[in-house]
Amino acid sequence: MSAHEKAKAKTEQAKGKAKETLGTAIGNDRMAAEGQREKSKGDAREAKEKSKDVFKR
């Protein structure tokens, strides 16, 4: 399940970054903020999974 969660984190990060970039490019602050929030959520999920890996060893 850990690999699934890591993949989900990477997907959230990529979607968030794309949305943030698009929002900034077209001047849509709401979309940019939403993208930044998604990216942060993916970052947090990735950090959680990395910390779980550290304690497994």
N, C-alpha and C positions, 0 to 999 in steps of 0.2 A: 504494500500500500504506500510505502514511502516514495517509491519511484513515481507513482501516480500523483501524489501530492506535489512532488518536485516539478513534474510536468505542468501541473495546474498552476503552480507559482510562476513558472516561466511564461505560460500563456497569458496570465493576468498582467505580468510585467510588460509583455510585448503589446497587448491590446491597449493597456493604459498609456504607454509611450506613444503609440500611434494616434490615439485619441487626443492626447495632450498636444502633440505636434500639429495635428490638423486643426484643433481648436485655436491654437496660437496663430497658425498661418491665416485662418479666415477671420480672426478677430473675435472669436466666440469664447469669452472668458469662462462661461459656465461649462462648456465642453472641455476646455483646457483643465479646469479644476477637477472635473469628473475623471479625466484621464490620469491626472496626478494622483488622485485618490485610489484609483484602480492599481496604478503602479506601486504605490505604497503598500497596498494590501498584498500584492504579490511579493514585494520585498519582505514583508513581515512573515508571510507563509514560508518563504525560502529560508529565512533566518531560523524559524521554528524547526524546520526539517533538518537544517544543518546542526542545530543544537541537539536534536534527538540522535543524530548520527554520532556525535561526539560521546554521548553518554552510553551508547551501545557498546563501545569498545572497551 
